[in-house]
Every structure is written in C-alpha cells, then in structure tokens.
Amino acid sequence: MPQKNAWEKEYQNPLFITKGDKPQSDVLRFLKFFKKQTGHKIYNLRVLDLGCGTGRNANYLANLDNTVCGIEISPTALSLAQKRAQNLGVSVQYLEQSIGEKYPFADKSFDLILDVTSSNALNERERETYLQETARTLQNEGYLFVRALCRDGDKNAKKLIEKFPGAEKDTYEMPRSGLVERVFSEQDFRATYGKFFQILQLSKKTGYTNFDGQPYKRNYWIAYLKKIS
C-alpha cells in the first residue's frame, strides 16, 4: 500500500481534505439518476463506498436504511467515520484497507458502488485489481459511480505532470503531501472502464480544490456506469 502513509498524514494534518460531514453533491445527483433510471427508491440497497474517508456518503446512505460498507486506507479517517456513525445512530461496516486490493466480499454483494475521486491514487497494478473487484462484487446490471480527475483542458494538471512527474503515465506527485494522482483523458477513461462497464453517462465538471489554503481549478469526469452482465 504505497500511499497509505501519505493519506494518513493528510488526514492528520490536512492540506486539501475538508473532513466535511455532509453527502457530496455529485453523489446526490447520481442517486437521483439511479432512482429515475431504475425506479428503485434509495433504501434497502447494498452499497459499497470506496475510499470512504470520514464517512460523509456512507453514513448518509446508512441513515436511509441501506446496508453500507466503506473501505478506507487511513485509520484516522475511519475513526472519524465510525464516531460520526455512532452519533447518527447508524450502522456501517468500515474496513481499513486499500481499494486496490482484493475485497473481502462475495460475488454480486452490492447494488451500488461509489468511487468519489479515490481510485486516482492507485497505481496501474492496483487499478486493475480495483476494476476486477468492483465488477466481481457488483450484482448483474448494478451501478458504479465514479468521479475521476480529468486531464483534458486542465492546465493545473498539465503543470503538475511537467513539474512533479510520477512513475506512470499521466501521474504526478503532489508537492508536500507526497500523494500520487492519475489524471485521465476521455479516451483513456473510456478504455479503462469500458472493459467491465457500460458507460451510461460521462460528463466533464470544473471545480475548485483548496490546497494549503490556495484554491486550484480542477477538471473532473463524472461517470454513471452499469455492470456489463
């Protein structure tokens, strides 16, 4: 788990993590899409939150009477997620491990899987395991939400690749934090996920990330995916 120490350091002394406790707006929009697409209300679902951080999405979904599991590499983040779950009176199965390792779940365990800017920290070997495991543990025609870092039109990403290049394609190491991130072109994103999932919707979003008190413009891919049966 080459990034564990970097993520633990980030959660202990944040440079860009906000530790918010509200569900993320991108996830809420995806849930509306899922409800409209399937006719299924957002309860009594089996949900896996990959890189769940401090539990903002996992705890929200558990509060809606879903069965939720969260995987997170940072014990500091998990401790806060568990405390927040207790305060809300909800039950979430939180596991400390990398999302780039095999998951301790049976085949077809989940209806929904969330990846909110988490898998961008994986190396290529870990990413292949992550793709195989999400496909394996998602039920037939289950849904995957992905928010990933976008290379296309992102000047900040281009500068980071030039100044702080990582060991693999389209990666860079964030200064001071030591976190390695992967950015995707649209072609690369479609090729990566298209092996396992049908891409129902793919859009580019521009947002801002605060890093050490300074705002940086970032581009993201917002993807709604469905498992290929």
N, C-alpha and C positions, 0 to 999 in steps of 0.2 A: 504494500500500500504506500507507494512513494509520496503521495500527497497528504497523508494523514497528519503529519506534524505541522505542515503549513496550514491546514484547515483548523487544527486545534489552536494554533497560535492566533489565527484570525478571529475565532470565536472568543478567545480570552481577551484579546486586545484589538478590537475591530478597526480595520482601515476602510472597509466598504460594507460589511454586513450591518444591517439595521436592527436585527432582532425584533422586528415587528410581530405583533400577535394577531393581526387580522388576516383573513384569507386574501391571497393575491388576486387582483382584478382579472388578470389573464386566465386564472383558474376558474373564476366565477363565470366568465364569458364562455369558457369551454363547457362547463356544466350545463349552461343554458342550451348550448348547441347539442349536447348529448341528449338532454331531455326532449328537445324538439325532434331530433333525428330518430330516437328510439321509442318515444312515448313513455319512457320509464322515468318516474319521479326519482329524485335524488335521496333515496333512503333504501335500506335493506340491500345495499350493494357491497361487494367486496372490493376494497380499494387498497392499492399499494402506492405509497408516496416515496419516491426515490430521491435520496439526498434531502430528507425532510427538514433538516435544520432544526429550528426551535419549535416546530410543530404547528405553524400557523395554518397550513392547509389540512393536515392530518386531524388536528383537534376539531377544526370546523366541521369536517365531514363526519367525524365520530359523533359530534353533537347533533347531527341529523339522522342518527340511528343507522349508520353504516358500520360495517366491520372493517376496521382500518389497521394497516400495518405501515410502519415507517422505518426506512433504513437510513442511517446516518453514520458518517465516519468519525465525527467529533464527539467525544464523550461530554464535553462542556455543553454543546448544543443539545444533546439528548437529555441531559439532566434538566435543562430549562424546559424542554418539550414535555417531559414527564411531570414536572411541577405544574405547568400550565394545564395539563390534562387533569391532574388531581383537583386543581382549583375549579375547573369547569365541571367536574364530576363525570368525566367521560373515560372510556377505556380504549387505549390504543396500544397495540403491540409494537414497541420500539426495539429495534435491533441495531447494535453497533457493528458495522462492517462497511466495506467498500461496496458500491453498487456495480463495480467491475469484477466482482467475484460471484461464484455460484450462489443462488438464493436458497434458503432452507425451506422451500415451499413445494408442494406437489404441483404437477402439471395442471394447467387450467384453474388455478386457485382464485383468479381475480377477474372482475368485470371491467375495472378501470385501473390504469397505471398512470401516474403523474411523474414527469421529469421536468422540473422547472429550473432551467439553467444549471443542471447538476452534472450531466454526462460530459459537458465540455471540458471537465477537469480530468477525464480519463485519457490514458494513452491508447494506442491502437489495439494492443492485445486486450486490454481491459474493455475497450469499446465493443469488440467482437463478442466477448462473454456477456456484456450487458445486453446486446441485441438478441443473442440467443436466449438469454434468461427471461427477458421481457416477453418474447414470443412464446416461450415454453409455458410460463406461468399465467399468461393471459388466456382466458377462455376463447373458444372459437367465436370470431367476429367481435371480440372485446375491443375496447378503445384505449388508445395511448395518446396522452397529451405531452407534447414536447415544446419547450421554449429553449432555443439554442442560439448561440452567438453567431451573428451574420457577418461575413467578410465583405459582401457586396456593398459598395458605396460607403464603407465605414473607414474614414480617414484615420481615426484613432487606432483601430485595429491594424491598419497598414503600418503606422508608425511604430507600434509595439513590436510587430513582426520584424521590422527592419532594425530596431534598436536593441531588442531583447529576444532574439530568436530562440525558439525551443528546439528540441532534438528531432521533432517530427514535423510533417507537413502542416503549414498554417497554424503553428503554435507559437506562443511567446510565454516568457516567464515574467509575471507581474513584478515590477521593482518593489523592493522592501518586503512584500508579503511572501515571495517565493512560489506563489501559486501559478501553475501552468494552465493555460487555457487554449482551447482549439476553436477556431472560427471556421464557418462553412460557407462556401459558395452555394448557390441554389443547386447547381449540378451535382456537387458533392453530397449535399443533404439528400437529394432525391435518390442518388445511387446508394448511399449508406442505408437509408431506411426502407427503400423500395424492395429490398431483398426479402423482407419479412412482413411489411405492412403496406396496405393501400393508403395512399395519401389523399384524404378527403378534402383537405383544405390546407393551403400553405400561403402565409402572408408575411410581409416584412413590416416590422414595427420599429420606430425610432423612439428611444427613451434616454434617460439620463441616469448615470451611476455616480454616486459620490465616492471618491477615493481620497482618503486622508483629508477630508474637508473641502475637496475641489470637485465640482461637477464635470463629468465627462459624457459626451454624447455617444450613445451606443446604438447599434442596429441589432435586431433580434429576428429570428424565424419563429413564427407561431404556427405550430403544426397540429392538426387533428388527424389522427391515424387510426386505422382499423386493421385488426389482425387478418392476414390472408389465411383462410381456412384450408 
